[in-house]
Amino acid sequence: MSYKFLDHATDAIIEVTAKDLKEAFLVTADAVINLTLDQDKVEKKEQKEFSAKGKDLRYLLFSWLEEIPFLLITEGFAIKRIELDIVKNEDYKINATAYGEPLDFKKHNFKVEIKAPTFYDMEIKQNGGVFMRFLLDL
């Protein structure tokens, strides 16, 4: 279970490896959070429920990559930890709970604002584990 940032001049390219989909989406969330702020400086004082949906895994990942920055930036909620469940019916849905506190730019060492995820160069492979690569427009 890990993530790494690949070199890019203006955007963030992130690769995630995990044992299963649930772990992959948790690692993805950690990568996005740590790109934005120092997650280790966040305290678990409150919780917020949120969800993401997609017709397939690519759309689910895209939706997830929209929801995390929305919670961080728009709602001003610094995230320490996330719990989630993935439900697959005709489409995919993530039901999640974020634990954290109100965002404090100085305390949490706010780094960069994520404008949007993209489908460009997005890749998801499941073969004895999960590999994801995605690009975030900064």
Salt bridges, closest charged atoms under 4 A:
GLU15 OE1 - LYS4 NZ 3.75
GLU15 OE2 - ARG133 NH1 3.21
GLU23 OE2 - LYS19 NZ 3.92
ASP38 OD2 - LYS41 NZ 3.57
ASP38 OD1 - LYS111 NZ 3.07
GLU43 OE2 - LYS107 NZ 2.80
GLU75 OE1 - LYS48 NZ 3.93
GLU83 OE2 - ARG81 NH1 2.75
ASP85 OD1 - LYS22 NZ 3.84
GLU101 OE1 - LYS45 NZ 3.48
GLU101 OE2 - LYS107 NZ 2.88
GLU101 OE2 - HIS108 NE2 2.84
ASP121 OD2 - ARG133 NE 3.51
GLU123 OE2 - LYS125 NZ 2.94
GLU123 OE1 - ARG133 NH2 2.43
